[in-house]
Amino acid sequence: MMSHAVAEGVLAVMLVNAFLGVVAAAEKPTRFMPFLCRDAVVRESAEKVPLVGKGTPAPAIVLGRATVAGPRESFEAGQVQKAGEVLAKYLEKIVGVQCAIVSAELASRRAGPQIFLGDPQGRPAQAFPELSQADAHGFVIAARGGHLHIVGGSGMGTLYGVWFFLQNYAGLRLVMHEELGEVYEKRDRLEIPRDLYVLNPGPPFLLRIHSGTGQLDMTAWLADAGDSQRFHYHHSAWRIYDPGQFGTSHPEFYPVIKGKRFIPPASLRSGWQPTISEPAAVRRAVEFADEQFKANPDLKSISLALNDGGGFSELDDAKAQAEGKPWTDLYYAYVNAVAREVKKQWPDRYVAFLNYGRAVEPPSFPLEDNCMLFVWTDDGNPQRVIEKWQGKVRHFGCYQWIYGSMYQMPNHWPHAIKDFLQYLRRQGAIGLKTEFYDVQAHGCVRLWVLSNLLWNPDADVDALLADYYEHSYGPEAAPAMARYFAQWEQVYERRRTPEAFNLVNRKIGERQFDAVTDEDLRVCAQAVREAAEKAVGAANQQRVEMTARLFENARRHYALCQHLKTLRAAPEQFGSPRDAEDHLAVAASFLETEESIYEWRCRKIEPVVAYCGMTPRDFRAKTLPWPLDYLRVDPRILYVTGDGKWLAVDGLIKRITQQITLAQGSGAAAYWSEQARLRPALRPYAESERLRLLHPNAPLRNLVANGSFETAGDPGNADALRLLEDMRSYRIMWNDCDHASVPHVACEGWNAMENRSVQGVTTTLDRAVKRHGEASLRVHALGQFGGVITRVTLPTPRARYRLSFWCRAQGGAVARYGIMFYLLRHLPWFELGASASKEWTKVELEFPLSRDLLPDEKADISVWLGIGSGASAESQVWFDDVRLEQLSPSGQGNGP
């Protein structure tokens, strides 16, 4: 016989289910409503009543409690507070009425209408029993007794409910960030149905989070933001085995590398891995899970994903080899061991991981039933990964790149993403994390569609698109803008196949234009012209204009690629001087188009960079005269497909010019002077030829100070310290500065540099090993890169330059080197490797800078030299006689 308490519980569930059954029979809405779940219930009467209006008492916004007391109460209460602020802000903007925000305790003393956010008693499932069957991100909107209630299953659910209400009952849309993105119609009063009930029980994707969205408030699109995400899945070993907490007390957690225990610095989050075969590592991971779940009751998983980068423990490799198994079996045995222990105390939680790096292949055995794989792919094709993992793991999420920033035109796939999400749901996926990274004027429309589909994968994509276009550009311009984006979707569909979505290629470079035709450009040009002519209102016109500017940027890149194809098709030897000159004209057009892209971006894109450039990162956004993170998307697509391609194009043009020089004979020098005058873009190549013809053996000035490392210098020198501070504070751009540090002055003119190092860089002026002179520079480091970096001011931007140095190595080391223009908006750069050799070997290469400077620019570059990844404790590399020379007659001199 069941107890009285159990009987009451069963009765309550029966009543809730009966209520849901009655409500489920209610009429579904006939109008379009964004973010409405497939199983949502909407009941609206035809009769309307005023909620807020001028001349009527303003309702008070009453903040209830989000959830019962607990360790997460402050976070959830903060979301209810934000919900109140959001609602008050937009009611005032739309209707012009200020609504006071009050606590539940003060609300009882006030007369008049009230809007309750969350339940005043902190028991939303008692106020609205149907919420007990809903997700924590679900919510109810209901009109009762002259008051409006917006109550979520959590504080976050209440915030989502407010955004849903504003979009569906107040006509608000946030199509971009800040005021330009706010779209609403001002009115004297806001009316709602007298009988209003909405149950939006929650999204099928319990995780919906996107990085690289800049200043967009993603909660407006009912997505996760920060601490609202309920799954942990990312690189996390540095959190579990925090070196700052356990480095001294538990050295066994950390890897053995080259026979020595490596205790990483407390701040190092990548480049090292825990020793997973150590039993104490399992115990610590279980302890970590307990800590996390107690502190975050809503958390559904911890992550056992490894750190980014390498640094694997030799103890694990040796154990796997001794047992005759792949390393992945060892890793997933560790995952299973943690999962089994977690399940004992937290049976409804998961341990999650990524198929990334060494862990990409599944184990030979199935994983515990509380394990969750976050499928990662770099191209948007999770099918092959999921098929491989069938029978090995029961629960799935997805971690997907959906980049747009490397595409000059919209990477537009709104219908394909619906198929993508429906495929994930059929596989049982319950979470999606994306890396968005796109410009808002091109990318927000697809993010809007995706965000809606995460709440209802069956939603009407065409209706979502129409809604976005009408709100973003106005009803007059919306049809033309719809044609613009639809044309780019056709371009995307040409790369999609029945077997593959091919959502993205992060390093697509010029290949993005392989499927683009002249007809595509014609249709898009006509569409943006028509939209510009028809757009009504300053905000709509501005949003259309931003898209038009981006289109022109894409059109110029398309022309650049057409020139590039012709250049690459040039024969090794031309059949006639005329053929060579025809290709020289193409080269000039290529360089001029390249410069026109740069000028267009500076004049037309940079003023609206927050909407038409890559996502800003606020902590470094104001360190230059121009927005720094605008630089993170290189305007020259030649550089995003590989470091050597910039140099390869330079080599193509150099080959053409040298064959013309041969054909011109004694008149070649005069010919090149005239070409430099007629087409300034050719001046770097013309001047290189004149130097070769007129001054073949002339000494050239070395622009690098202390290139032979003869002077130790003063680490406290004001110039050295200023450069250190400039690099540390990101006032200048330099190699991979997001992941690197500049620890100290190495010698006069050179700073030490580290990039994802597991052992700090050591630099020594070696008096015993040198090519000539008194010293060379010896570099030792473990990790991705360690070395030195110097700053050089180029005398002219219209020139070609030659970098050369001598190096030698031991212990299998590889010398790495590179250049970046770091005081220009333009960021051509390269990073290359030199073969390891025990003997002194000369490295030499040429590179161009082929345009004029803008008034606020300097032609400053950084040159870096060092040791590459894979180095061992015995590995070292030496450098000597570094030179940077201008390849033109004006570069002559007798400098060192």
Buried (B, 14 or more C-beta within 10 A) or exposed (E): EEEEEEEEEEEBEEEBEEBBEEBEEEEEBEEEBBBBBEBBBBBBEEEBBBBBBEEEEBBBBBBBBBBEEBEBBEBBBBBBBBBBBBBBEBBBBBBBBEBBBBEBEEBEEBEEBBBBBBBBEBBBBEBBBBBEBBBBBBBBBBBEEEBBBBBBBBBBBBBBBBBBBBBBBBBBBBBBBEEBBBBBEEBEBBBBBEEBBBBBBBBBBBBBBBEBBBBBBBBBBBBBBEBBBBBBBBBBBBBBBBBEEBBEEBBBBBBBBEEEBBBBBEEBBBBBBBBBBBEBBBBBBBEBBBEBBEEBBBBBBBBBBBBBBBBBBBBBBEBBEEEEBBBBBBBBBBBBBBBBBBBEEBEEBBBBBBBBBBBEBBBEEBBBEBBBBBBBBEBBBBBEBBEBBEEBBBBBBBBBBBBBBBBBBBBBBBBBBBBBBEBBBEBEBBBBBBBBBBBBBBBBBBBBBBBBBBBBBEBEBEEBBBBBBBBBBBEBBBBBBBBBBBBBBBBBBEBBEEEEBBBBBBEBBBEBBEEBEEEBBEBBBBBBBBBBEBBEEEBBBBBBBBBBBBBBBBBBBBBBBBBBEBBEEBEEEBEEEEBBBBBBBBBBBBBBBBBBBBBBBBEBBBEBBBBBBBBBBEEBBEBBEBBBBBBBBBBBBBBBBEBEBBBEBBEBBBBBBBBBBEBBEEEBBEBBBEBBEEBBBBBBBBBBBBBBBEBEEEEBBBBBBBBBBBBEBEBEEEEBEEBBEBBEEBBBBBBBBEBBBBBBBBBBBBBBBBBBBBBBBEBBBBEEBBBEEEBBBBBBBBBBBBBBBBBBEBBBBBBBBBBBBBBBBBBEBBBBBBBBBBBBBBBBBBBBBBEBBEEBBEBEBBBBBBBBBBEEBBBBBBBBBBBBBEBBEEBBBBBBBBBBBBBBBBBBBEEB
